């Protein structure tokens, strides 16, 4: 699962997002956000099924930009991305 929640607070310019893996099956969850201008950032939950799915707030996306959120599964650190799904939102 991946989440995109926009600005962390009215006074913050950094967006919140995460990757969250709920199964201890050897797959990792990889969440990638991208927006117009060629910017792309990824975060990974390494499949430990530890319930630590905290939203990160480490990317500043210009307001009103269309953001694409893509969530995939990956078998270990070097596995191929599989079962990817994408959606869009606004920063």
ROVOMI-287989 format. One record per residue: residue in one letter; x, y, z of N, C-alpha, C, O, CB in turn; residue number from 1. Coordinates in nm, 4 decimals. Atoms other than C-alpha are relative to their C-alpha. Glycine has a CB too. Layout:
<tilos>
{rest=a&nx=X&ny=Y&nz=Z&cax=X&cay=Y&caz=Z&cx=X&cy=Y&cz=Z&ox=X&oy=Y&oz=Z&cbx=X&cby=Y&cbz=Z&nr=NUM}
...
</tilos>
This chain:
<tilos>
{rest=x&nx=0.0835&ny=-0.1160&nz=0.0000&cax=0.0000&cay=0.0000&caz=0.0000&cx=0.0891&cy=0.1238&cz=0.0000&ox=0.1958&oy=0.1231&oz=0.0615&cbx=-0.0957&cby=-0.0010&cbz=0.1205&nr=1}
{rest=x&nx=-0.0687&ny=-0.1278&nz=-0.0013&cax=0.1163&cay=0.3550&caz=-0.0653&cx=-0.1008&cy=0.1107&cz=0.0230&ox=-0.2161&oy=0.0997&oz=-0.0187&cbx=0.0773&cby=0.0229&cbz=-0.1312&nr=2}
{rest=x&nx=0.0882&ny=-0.1116&nz=-0.0306&cax=-0.0307&cay=0.6826&caz=0.0538&cx=0.0662&cy=0.1316&cz=-0.0375&ox=0.1878&oy=0.1470&oz=-0.0258&cbx=-0.0380&cby=-0.0002&cbz=0.1483&nr=3}
{rest=x&nx=-0.0438&ny=-0.1370&nz=0.0250&cax=-0.0020&cay=1.0457&caz=-0.0538&cx=-0.1009&cy=0.0899&cz=0.0685&ox=-0.2202&oy=0.0831&oz=0.0387&cbx=0.0116&cby=0.0319&cbz=-0.1546&nr=4}
{rest=x&nx=0.0934&ny=-0.0790&nz=-0.0796&cax=-0.1496&cay=1.3000&caz=0.1870&cx=0.0214&cy=0.1500&cz=-0.0130&ox=-0.0345&oy=0.2259&oz=0.0662&cbx=0.0108&cby=-0.0391&cbz=0.1437&nr=5}
{rest=x&nx=-0.0185&ny=-0.1438&nz=0.0183&cax=-0.0318&cay=1.6388&caz=0.0603&cx=0.0833&cy=0.0630&cz=0.1101&ox=0.1595&oy=-0.0058&oz=0.1781&cbx=-0.1336&cby=0.0683&cbz=-0.0070&nr=6}
{rest=x&nx=-0.0805&ny=-0.0738&nz=-0.0976&cax=0.1176&cay=1.9071&caz=0.2857&cx=-0.0172&cy=-0.0548&cz=0.1411&ox=-0.1269&oy=-0.0919&oz=0.1828&cbx=-0.0368&cby=0.1476&cbz=-0.0025&nr=7}
{rest=x&nx=0.0003&ny=0.0510&nz=-0.1371&cax=0.2114&cay=1.7972&caz=0.6357&cx=-0.0857&cy=0.0864&cz=0.0919&ox=-0.1499&oy=0.0348&oz=0.1833&cbx=0.1426&cby=-0.0073&cbz=0.0539&nr=8}
{rest=x&nx=0.0810&ny=-0.0930&nz=-0.0787&cax=0.0430&cay=2.1082&caz=0.7825&cx=-0.0129&cy=0.1295&cz=-0.0804&ox=0.0576&oy=0.1463&oz=-0.1799&cbx=0.0639&cby=0.0267&cbz=0.1423&nr=9}
{rest=x&nx=0.0144&ny=-0.1259&nz=0.0743&cax=-0.0724&cay=2.4553&caz=0.6682&cx=0.1296&cy=0.0807&cz=-0.0069&ox=0.1479&oy=0.1590&oz=-0.1002&cbx=-0.1079&cby=0.0845&cbz=0.0635&nr=10}
{rest=x&nx=-0.1256&ny=-0.0759&nz=0.0004&cax=0.2718&cay=2.5946&caz=0.7563&cx=0.1159&cy=-0.0766&cz=-0.0637&ox=0.2273&oy=-0.0249&oz=-0.0706&cbx=0.0370&cby=0.0382&cbz=0.1416&nr=11}
{rest=x&nx=-0.1055&ny=0.0821&nz=0.0595&cax=0.4684&cay=2.3135&caz=0.5867&cx=-0.0151&cy=-0.0032&cz=-0.1514&ox=-0.1267&oy=-0.0027&oz=-0.2033&cbx=-0.0032&cby=-0.1431&cbz=0.0572&nr=12}
{rest=x&nx=0.0052&ny=0.0109&nz=0.1459&cax=0.5594&cay=2.2960&caz=0.2198&cx=0.0391&cy=-0.1407&cz=-0.0450&ox=0.0490&oy=-0.1669&oz=-0.1649&cbx=0.0926&cby=0.1045&cbz=-0.0653&nr=13}
{rest=x&nx=-0.0396&ny=0.1363&nz=0.0354&cax=0.6601&cay=1.9297&caz=0.2337&cx=-0.1204&cy=-0.0941&cz=0.0022&ox=-0.2020&oy=-0.0915&oz=0.0943&cbx=0.1088&cby=-0.0510&cbz=0.0962&nr=14}
{rest=x&nx=0.1096&ny=0.0945&nz=0.0120&cax=0.4213&cay=1.6585&caz=0.1204&cx=0.0280&cy=-0.1269&cz=0.0819&ox=0.1429&oy=-0.1656&oz=0.1030&cbx=-0.0234&cby=-0.0355&cbz=-0.1475&nr=15}
{rest=x&nx=-0.0103&ny=0.1254&nz=-0.0748&cax=0.3500&cay=1.3428&caz=0.3224&cx=-0.0363&cy=-0.1164&cz=-0.0909&ox=-0.1313&oy=-0.1084&oz=-0.1688&cbx=-0.0917&cby=0.0021&cbz=0.1250&nr=16}
{rest=x&nx=0.0245&ny=0.1190&nz=0.0811&cax=0.3662&cay=0.9984&caz=0.1612&cx=0.0727&cy=-0.1178&cz=0.0629&ox=0.1585&oy=-0.0989&oz=0.1492&cbx=0.0460&cby=0.0215&cbz=-0.1473&nr=17}
{rest=x&nx=-0.0673&ny=0.1166&nz=-0.0558&cax=0.4725&cay=0.6416&caz=0.2371&cx=-0.0127&cy=-0.1228&cz=-0.0887&ox=-0.0823&oy=-0.1231&oz=-0.1902&cbx=-0.0549&cby=-0.0305&cbz=0.1364&nr=18}
{rest=x&nx=0.0157&ny=0.1360&nz=0.0505&cax=0.5144&cay=0.2783&caz=0.1407&cx=-0.0309&cy=-0.0838&cz=0.1224&ox=0.0289&oy=-0.0632&oz=0.2280&cbx=0.1294&cby=-0.0522&cbz=-0.0780&nr=19}
{rest=x&nx=0.0406&ny=0.0782&nz=-0.1161&cax=0.3510&cay=0.0224&caz=0.3670&cx=-0.0267&cy=-0.1441&cz=-0.0415&ox=-0.1151&oy=-0.1709&oz=-0.1228&cbx=-0.1252&cby=0.0613&cbz=0.0664&nr=20}
{rest=x&nx=0.0149&ny=0.1419&nz=0.0306&cax=0.3865&cay=-0.3557&caz=0.3512&cx=-0.0683&cy=-0.0691&cz=0.1182&ox=-0.0222&oy=-0.0604&oz=0.2320&cbx=0.1385&cby=-0.0655&cbz=-0.0306&nr=21}
{rest=x&nx=0.0776&ny=0.0655&nz=-0.1057&cax=0.1311&cay=-0.5582&caz=0.5462&cx=0.0238&cy=-0.1498&cz=0.0088&ox=-0.0318&oy=-0.2152&oz=0.0969&cbx=-0.1457&cby=0.0250&cbz=-0.0215&nr=22}
{rest=x&nx=-0.0207&ny=0.1452&nz=-0.0012&cax=0.2574&cay=-0.9097&caz=0.4666&cx=0.1475&cy=-0.0345&cz=0.0079&ox=0.2308&oy=0.0284&oz=-0.0572&cbx=-0.0614&cby=-0.0639&cbz=-0.1241&nr=23}
{rest=x&nx=-0.1366&ny=0.0497&nz=-0.0120&cax=0.5721&cay=-1.0924&caz=0.5653&cx=0.0172&cy=-0.1141&cz=-0.1011&ox=0.0213&oy=-0.2314&oz=-0.0640&cbx=0.0309&cby=-0.0482&cbz=0.1472&nr=24}
{rest=x&nx=-0.0028&ny=0.0993&nz=0.1074&cax=0.6022&cay=-1.2689&caz=0.2279&cx=0.1242&cy=0.0100&cz=-0.0886&ox=0.1297&oy=-0.0526&oz=-0.1944&cbx=-0.1231&cby=0.0144&cbz=-0.0853&nr=25}
{rest=x&nx=-0.1222&ny=-0.0141&nz=0.0795&cax=0.9473&cay=-1.1674&caz=0.1016&cx=-0.0053&cy=0.1128&cz=-0.1011&ox=0.0974&oy=0.1504&oz=-0.1577&cbx=0.0283&cby=-0.1275&cbz=-0.0712&nr=26}
{rest=x&nx=0.0118&ny=-0.1140&nz=0.0905&cax=0.8111&cay=-0.8858&caz=-0.1134&cx=0.0106&cy=0.1296&cz=0.0789&ox=-0.0301&oy=0.1361&oz=0.1949&cbx=-0.1332&cby=-0.0051&cbz=-0.0782&nr=27}
{rest=x&nx=-0.0067&ny=-0.1343&nz=-0.0564&cax=0.8825&cay=-0.5204&caz=-0.0407&cx=-0.1011&cy=0.0864&cz=-0.0736&ox=-0.1329&oy=0.0591&oz=-0.1894&cbx=0.1444&cby=0.0600&cbz=-0.0105&nr=28}
{rest=x&nx=0.0856&ny=-0.0980&nz=0.0647&cax=0.6455&cay=-0.2335&caz=-0.1143&cx=0.0851&cy=0.1202&cz=-0.0381&ox=0.1592&oy=0.1735&oz=0.0445&cbx=-0.1183&cby=0.0417&cbz=0.0923&nr=29}
{rest=x&nx=-0.0738&ny=-0.1160&nz=0.0492&cax=0.7934&cay=0.0452&caz=-0.3275&cx=-0.1018&cy=0.1022&cz=-0.0488&ox=-0.1820&oy=0.0737&oz=-0.1378&cbx=0.1005&cby=-0.0396&cbz=-0.1145&nr=30}
{rest=x&nx=0.0896&ny=-0.1081&nz=0.0410&cax=0.6057&cay=0.3742&caz=-0.3587&cx=0.0833&cy=0.1103&cz=-0.0642&ox=0.1797&oy=0.1590&oz=-0.0052&cbx=-0.0818&cby=0.0552&cbz=0.1216&nr=31}
{rest=x&nx=-0.0699&ny=-0.1057&nz=0.0739&cax=0.7213&cay=0.6285&caz=-0.6164&cx=-0.0975&cy=0.1136&cz=-0.0267&ox=-0.2106&oy=0.0907&oz=-0.0696&cbx=0.0598&cby=-0.0543&cbz=-0.1339&nr=32}
{rest=x&nx=0.0779&ny=-0.1167&nz=0.0383&cax=0.5905&cay=0.9820&caz=-0.6558&cx=0.0784&cy=0.0771&cz=-0.1053&ox=0.2007&oy=0.0890&oz=-0.0977&cbx=-0.0322&cby=0.0899&cbz=0.1234&nr=33}
{rest=x&nx=-0.0623&ny=-0.0801&nz=0.1053&cax=0.6592&cay=1.1908&caz=-0.9636&cx=-0.0964&cy=0.1101&cz=-0.0391&ox=-0.2170&oy=0.1005&oz=-0.0168&cbx=0.0384&cby=-0.0874&cbz=-0.1236&nr=34}
{rest=x&nx=0.0826&ny=-0.1112&nz=0.0462&cax=0.5358&cay=1.5169&caz=-1.1076&cx=0.0684&cy=0.0684&cz=-0.1161&ox=0.1873&oy=0.0470&oz=-0.1399&cbx=-0.0271&cby=0.1004&cbz=0.1138&nr=35}
{rest=x&nx=-0.0518&ny=-0.0712&nz=0.1167&cax=0.5813&cay=1.7396&caz=-1.4136&cx=0.1307&cy=0.0694&cz=0.0335&ox=0.1452&oy=0.1290&oz=0.1403&cbx=-0.1023&cby=0.1019&cbz=-0.0512&nr=36}
{rest=x&nx=-0.1313&ny=-0.0591&nz=-0.0207&cax=0.9360&cay=1.8600&caz=-1.4495&cx=0.1066&cy=-0.1065&cz=0.0202&ox=0.2233&oy=-0.0743&oz=0.0429&cbx=-0.0028&cby=0.0938&cbz=0.1190&nr=37}
{rest=x&nx=-0.0964&ny=0.1087&nz=-0.0073&cax=1.0996&cay=1.5174&caz=-1.4301&cx=0.0416&cy=-0.0411&cz=0.1398&ox=0.1369&oy=-0.1175&oz=0.1551&cbx=0.1190&cby=0.0372&cbz=-0.0747&nr=38}
{rest=x&nx=-0.0353&ny=0.0361&nz=-0.1366&cax=1.1087&cay=1.4880&caz=-1.0523&cx=-0.0604&cy=-0.1354&cz=0.0358&ox=-0.1742&oy=-0.1655&oz=-0.0001&cbx=-0.0473&cby=0.1081&cbz=0.0988&nr=39}
{rest=x&nx=0.0456&ny=0.1330&nz=-0.0376&cax=1.0811&cay=1.1384&caz=-0.9073&cx=0.0703&cy=-0.0415&cz=0.1288&ox=0.1923&oy=-0.0302&oz=0.1400&cbx=0.0268&cby=-0.1027&cbz=-0.1137&nr=40}
{rest=x&nx=-0.0547&ny=0.0449&nz=-0.1279&cax=1.1284&cay=1.0040&caz=-0.5534&cx=-0.0667&cy=-0.1311&cz=0.0380&ox=-0.1859&oy=-0.1500&oz=0.0139&cbx=-0.0206&cby=0.1073&cbz=0.1114&nr=41}
{rest=x&nx=0.0546&ny=0.1283&nz=-0.0430&cax=1.0845&cay=0.6533&caz=-0.4125&cx=0.0315&cy=-0.0252&cz=0.1466&ox=0.1305&oy=0.0243&oz=0.2005&cbx=0.0552&cby=-0.1138&cbz=-0.0864&nr=42}
{rest=x&nx=-0.0213&ny=0.0459&nz=-0.1368&cax=1.0504&cay=0.5041&caz=-0.0662&cx=-0.0417&cy=-0.1476&cz=0.0042&ox=-0.1327&oy=-0.1896&oz=-0.0673&cbx=-0.0819&cby=0.0876&cbz=0.1049&nr=43}
{rest=x&nx=0.0236&ny=0.1436&nz=-0.0064&cax=1.0530&cay=0.1354&caz=0.0292&cx=-0.0293&cy=-0.0438&cz=0.1429&ox=0.0354&oy=0.0013&oz=0.2375&cbx=0.1202&cby=-0.0763&cbz=-0.0551&nr=44}
{rest=x&nx=0.0220&ny=0.0704&nz=-0.1257&cax=0.9023&cay=-0.0683&caz=0.3124&cx=0.0479&cy=-0.1419&cz=-0.0259&ox=-0.0057&oy=-0.2103&oz=-0.1131&cbx=-0.1530&cby=0.0050&cbz=0.0475&nr=45}
{rest=x&nx=-0.0711&ny=0.1235&nz=0.0310&cax=1.1196&cay=-0.3781&caz=0.3287&cx=-0.0721&cy=-0.1286&cz=0.0389&ox=-0.0077&oy=-0.2317&oz=0.0583&cbx=0.1305&cby=0.0024&cbz=0.0666&nr=46}
{rest=x&nx=0.0770&ny=0.1227&nz=-0.0177&cax=0.8400&cay=-0.6249&caz=0.3968&cx=0.0120&cy=-0.0641&cz=0.1357&ox=-0.0070&oy=-0.1850&oz=0.1492&cbx=0.0402&cby=-0.0972&cbz=-0.1007&nr=47}
{rest=x&nx=-0.0149&ny=0.0569&nz=-0.1331&cax=0.8979&cay=-0.6676&caz=0.7661&cx=-0.1329&cy=-0.0135&cz=0.0724&ox=-0.1388&oy=-0.0701&oz=0.1816&cbx=0.0938&cby=0.0843&cbz=0.0816&nr=48}
{rest=x&nx=0.1330&ny=0.0088&nz=-0.0581&cax=0.5251&cay=-0.6381&caz=0.8366&cx=0.0013&cy=0.0440&cz=0.1461&ox=-0.0564&oy=-0.0219&oz=0.2326&cbx=-0.0539&cby=-0.1424&cbz=-0.0120&nr=49}
{rest=x&nx=-0.0169&ny=-0.0461&nz=-0.1377&cax=0.6098&cay=-0.4360&caz=1.1464&cx=-0.1007&cy=0.1072&cz=0.0413&ox=-0.0950&oy=0.1581&oz=0.1532&cbx=0.1390&cby=0.0531&cbz=0.0183&nr=50}
{rest=x&nx=0.1009&ny=-0.0995&nz=-0.0317&cax=0.3173&cay=-0.1955&caz=1.1305&cx=0.0510&cy=0.1435&cz=0.0000&ox=-0.0233&oy=0.2354&oz=0.0346&cbx=-0.0582&cby=-0.0305&cbz=0.1320&nr=51}
{rest=x&nx=-0.0594&ny=-0.1341&nz=0.0032&cax=0.5525&cay=0.1024&caz=1.0892&cx=-0.0254&cy=0.0633&cz=-0.1361&ox=0.0617&oy=0.0622&oz=-0.2231&cbx=0.1527&cby=-0.0057&cbz=0.0299&nr=52}
{rest=x&nx=0.0397&ny=-0.0584&nz=0.1282&cax=0.3715&cay=0.2776&caz=0.8074&cx=-0.0172&cy=0.1506&cz=0.0145&ox=-0.1163&oy=0.2071&oz=-0.0318&cbx=-0.1306&cby=-0.0645&cbz=-0.0516&nr=53}
{rest=x&nx=0.0079&ny=-0.1431&nz=-0.0259&cax=0.4406&cay=0.6343&caz=0.9106&cx=0.0118&cy=0.0795&cz=-0.1291&ox=0.0884&oy=0.0442&oz=-0.2188&cbx=0.1089&cby=0.0425&cbz=0.0981&nr=54}
{rest=x&nx=-0.0108&ny=-0.0893&nz=0.1144&cax=0.3864&cay=0.9104&caz=0.6592&cx=0.1292&cy=0.0791&cz=0.0103&ox=0.1593&oy=0.1356&oz=0.1155&cbx=-0.1218&cby=0.0948&cbz=-0.0081&nr=55}
{rest=x&nx=-0.1225&ny=-0.0794&nz=0.0068&cax=0.7146&cay=1.0734&caz=0.5547&cx=-0.0361&cy=0.1387&cz=-0.0509&ox=-0.1341&oy=0.1533&oz=-0.1239&cbx=0.1071&cby=-0.0676&cbz=-0.0921&nr=56}
{rest=x&nx=0.0232&ny=-0.1344&nz=0.0530&cax=0.7306&cay=1.4470&caz=0.4869&cx=0.1336&cy=0.0599&cz=-0.0414&ox=0.1863&oy=0.1508&oz=0.0226&cbx=-0.0715&cby=0.0908&cbz=0.1050&nr=57}
{rest=x&nx=-0.1351&ny=-0.0369&nz=0.0406&cax=1.0519&cay=1.4898&caz=0.2957&cx=0.0120&cy=0.0479&cz=-0.1440&ox=0.1232&oy=0.0620&oz=-0.1947&cbx=0.0899&cby=-0.1155&cbz=0.0196&nr=58}
{rest=x&nx=-0.0038&ny=-0.0457&nz=0.1391&cax=0.9570&cay=1.6085&caz=-0.0534&cx=-0.0873&cy=0.1239&cz=-0.0126&ox=-0.2021&oy=0.1244&oz=0.0319&cbx=-0.0476&cby=-0.1121&cbz=-0.0981&nr=59}
{rest=x&nx=0.0771&ny=-0.1211&nz=0.0234&cax=0.8469&cay=1.9584&caz=-0.1500&cx=-0.0428&cy=0.0034&cz=-0.1462&ox=0.0407&oy=0.0159&oz=-0.2359&cbx=0.0821&cby=0.1268&cbz=0.0371&nr=60}
{rest=x&nx=0.0556&ny=-0.0022&nz=0.1347&cax=0.6198&cay=1.9530&caz=-0.4540&cx=-0.0726&cy=0.1329&cz=-0.0172&ox=-0.1520&oy=0.1704&oz=0.0690&cbx=-0.0964&cby=-0.1221&cbz=-0.0252&nr=61}
{rest=x&nx=0.0692&ny=-0.1280&nz=0.0211&cax=0.5031&cay=2.2860&caz=-0.6012&cx=-0.1520&cy=-0.0172&cz=0.0057&ox=-0.2069&oy=-0.1146&oz=-0.0459&cbx=0.0407&cby=0.0610&cbz=-0.1355&nr=62}
{rest=x&nx=0.1451&ny=0.0060&nz=-0.0159&cax=0.1401&cay=2.3583&caz=-0.5166&cx=-0.0710&cy=-0.0132&cz=-0.1345&ox=-0.0293&oy=0.0435&oz=-0.2355&cbx=-0.0499&cby=0.1240&cbz=0.0731&nr=63}
{rest=x&nx=0.0884&ny=0.0234&nz=0.1139&cax=-0.1272&cay=2.2454&caz=-0.7625&cx=0.0609&cy=-0.0883&cz=-0.1093&ox=-0.0019&oy=-0.1087&oz=-0.2131&cbx=-0.0395&cby=0.1310&cbz=-0.0594&nr=64}
{rest=x&nx=-0.0591&ny=0.0919&nz=0.0981&cax=0.1133&cay=2.0127&caz=-0.9487&cx=-0.0739&cy=-0.1327&cz=0.0046&ox=-0.1124&oy=-0.1798&oz=0.1116&cbx=0.1520&cby=-0.0211&cbz=0.0271&nr=65}
{rest=x&nx=0.0575&ny=0.1332&nz=0.0086&cax=-0.0375&cay=1.6868&caz=-1.0694&cx=0.1091&cy=-0.0992&cz=0.0406&ox=0.2179&oy=-0.1000&oz=-0.0170&cbx=-0.0551&cby=-0.0301&cbz=-0.1446&nr=66}
{rest=x&nx=-0.0944&ny=0.0967&nz=-0.0536&cax=0.1363&cay=1.4086&caz=-0.8772&cx=-0.0472&cy=-0.1399&cz=-0.0391&ox=-0.1658&oy=-0.1710&oz=-0.0275&cbx=0.0135&cby=0.0140&cbz=0.1552&nr=67}
{rest=x&nx=0.0306&ny=0.1392&nz=0.0282&cax=0.1509&cay=1.0454&caz=-0.9908&cx=0.0625&cy=-0.0857&cz=0.1095&ox=0.1823&oy=-0.0763&oz=0.1363&cbx=0.0519&cby=-0.0419&cbz=-0.1412&nr=68}
{rest=x&nx=-0.0430&ny=0.0911&nz=-0.1049&cax=0.1747&cay=0.7858&caz=-0.7140&cx=-0.0060&cy=-0.1410&cz=-0.0581&ox=-0.1118&oy=-0.1854&oz=-0.1027&cbx=-0.0894&cby=0.0137&cbz=0.1294&nr=69}
{rest=x&nx=-0.0061&ny=0.1359&nz=0.0514&cax=0.2877&cay=0.4384&caz=-0.8231&cx=0.0481&cy=-0.0915&cz=0.1121&ox=0.1498&oy=-0.0648&oz=0.1762&cbx=0.0935&cby=-0.0095&cbz=-0.1247&nr=70}
{rest=x&nx=-0.0338&ny=0.0965&nz=-0.1043&cax=0.2951&cay=0.1420&caz=-0.5840&cx=0.0237&cy=-0.1347&cz=-0.0667&ox=-0.0572&oy=-0.1813&oz=-0.1470&cbx=-0.1130&cby=-0.0095&cbz=0.1087&nr=71}
{rest=x&nx=-0.0378&ny=0.1287&nz=0.0572&cax=0.4708&cay=-0.1837&caz=-0.6726&cx=0.0479&cy=-0.0944&cz=0.1096&ox=0.0766&oy=-0.0520&oz=0.2216&cbx=0.1093&cby=0.0181&cbz=-0.1068&nr=72}
{rest=x&nx=-0.0665&ny=0.0976&nz=-0.0852&cax=0.5932&cay=-0.5030&caz=-0.5112&cx=0.1339&cy=-0.0345&cz=-0.0623&ox=0.1484&oy=-0.0338&oz=-0.1846&cbx=-0.0872&cby=-0.1273&cbz=0.0193&nr=73}
{rest=x&nx=-0.1346&ny=0.0329&nz=0.0455&cax=0.9601&cay=-0.6007&caz=-0.5343&cx=0.0518&cy=-0.1133&cz=0.0880&ox=0.0437&oy=-0.1047&oz=0.2105&cbx=0.0953&cby=0.1253&cbz=0.0054&nr=74}
{rest=x&nx=-0.0552&ny=0.1135&nz=-0.0743&cax=1.1199&cay=-0.9328&caz=-0.4325&cx=0.1425&cy=0.0334&cz=0.0406&ox=0.2344&oy=0.0175&oz=-0.0398&cbx=-0.0044&cby=-0.1311&cbz=-0.0848&nr=75}
{rest=x&nx=-0.1331&ny=-0.0347&nz=-0.0489&cax=1.4163&cay=-0.8186&caz=-0.2192&cx=0.0536&cy=0.1272&cz=-0.0637&ox=-0.0157&oy=0.1961&oz=-0.1385&cbx=0.0958&cby=-0.1136&cbz=-0.0257&nr=76}
{rest=x&nx=-0.0618&ny=-0.1268&nz=0.0418&cax=1.6567&cay=-0.5358&caz=-0.2929&cx=0.0187&cy=0.0137&cz=-0.1501&ox=0.0161&oy=0.1251&oz=-0.2023&cbx=0.1325&cby=0.0151&cbz=0.0662&nr=77}
{rest=x&nx=-0.0333&ny=-0.0088&nz=0.1426&cax=1.7273&cay=-0.6240&caz=-0.6561&cx=-0.1059&cy=-0.0633&cz=-0.0899&ox=-0.0829&oy=-0.0819&oz=-0.2094&cbx=0.1334&cby=-0.0661&cbz=-0.0257&nr=78}
{rest=x&nx=0.1049&ny=0.0613&nz=0.0797&cax=1.4022&cay=-0.7812&caz=-0.7695&cx=-0.0641&cy=0.0980&cz=-0.0960&ox=-0.0562&oy=0.2196&oz=-0.0784&cbx=-0.1048&cby=-0.0589&cbz=0.0896&nr=79}
{rest=x&nx=0.0723&ny=-0.0806&nz=0.0978&cax=1.2026&cay=-0.6574&caz=-1.0643&cx=-0.1292&cy=0.0504&cz=0.0628&ox=-0.1930&oy=-0.0216&oz=0.1396&cbx=-0.0294&cby=-0.0817&cbz=-0.1290&nr=80}
{rest=x&nx=0.1266&ny=-0.0542&nz=-0.0491&cax=0.9076&cay=-0.4296&caz=-0.9845&cx=-0.1154&cy=-0.0736&cz=-0.0661&ox=-0.1161&oy=-0.0919&oz=-0.1878&cbx=-0.0096&cby=0.1523&cbz=-0.0272&nr=81}
{rest=x&nx=0.1130&ny=0.0773&nz=0.0496&cax=0.5802&cay=-0.6234&caz=-1.0194&cx=-0.1299&cy=0.0549&cz=0.0565&ox=-0.1304&oy=0.1253&oz=0.1575&cbx=0.0157&cby=-0.1483&cbz=0.0359&nr=82}
{rest=x&nx=0.1344&ny=-0.0312&nz=-0.0473&cax=0.2069&cay=-0.5701&caz=-0.9813&cx=-0.0186&cy=0.1492&cz=0.0285&ox=-0.0819&oy=0.1857&oz=0.1275&cbx=-0.0304&cby=-0.0801&cbz=0.1248&nr=83}
{rest=x&nx=0.0049&ny=-0.1455&nz=-0.0221&cax=0.2374&cay=-0.1905&caz=-1.0153&cx=-0.1387&cy=0.0568&cz=-0.0317&ox=-0.2048&oy=0.0156&oz=-0.1270&cbx=0.1064&cby=0.0708&cbz=-0.0863&nr=84}
{rest=x&nx=0.1243&ny=-0.0749&nz=0.0207&cax=-0.0664&cay=0.0355&caz=-0.9857&cx=0.0304&cy=0.1471&cz=0.0216&ox=0.1097&oy=0.1828&oz=0.1087&cbx=-0.1143&cby=-0.0488&cbz=0.0963&nr=85}
{rest=x&nx=-0.0227&ny=-0.1451&nz=-0.0102&cax=-0.0768&cay=0.4133&caz=-1.0338&cx=-0.1309&cy=0.0757&cz=0.0152&ox=-0.2370&oy=0.0305&oz=-0.0278&cbx=0.0752&cby=0.0513&cbz=-0.1232&nr=86}
{rest=x&nx=0.1125&ny=-0.0928&nz=-0.0121&cax=-0.3095&cay=0.6971&caz=-0.9444&cx=0.0572&cy=0.1418&cz=0.0031&ox=0.1783&oy=0.1598&oz=0.0165&cbx=-0.0866&cby=-0.0300&cbz=0.1292&nr=87}
{rest=x&nx=-0.0466&ny=-0.1384&nz=-0.0012&cax=-0.2919&cay=1.0769&caz=-0.9525&cx=-0.0702&cy=0.0791&cz=0.1097&ox=-0.1788&oy=0.0430&oz=0.1550&cbx=-0.0235&cby=0.0661&cbz=-0.1366&nr=88}
{rest=x&nx=0.0531&ny=-0.0914&nz=-0.1005&cax=-0.3505&cay=1.3561&caz=-0.7006&cx=0.0612&cy=0.1369&cz=-0.0251&ox=0.1446&oy=0.1518&oz=-0.1144&cbx=0.0304&cby=-0.0502&cbz=0.1456&nr=89}
{rest=x&nx=-0.0579&ny=-0.1339&nz=0.0096&cax=-0.2715&cay=1.7266&caz=-0.6582&cx=0.0751&cy=0.0333&cz=0.1271&ox=0.0319&oy=0.0010&oz=0.2377&cbx=-0.1088&cby=0.1051&cbz=-0.0267&nr=90}
{rest=x&nx=-0.0801&ny=-0.0438&nz=-0.1157&cax=-0.0024&cay=1.8693&caz=-0.4339&cx=-0.0658&cy=0.1201&cz=0.0637&ox=-0.0151&oy=0.1731&oz=0.1626&cbx=0.1459&cby=0.0340&cbz=-0.0416&nr=91}
</tilos>
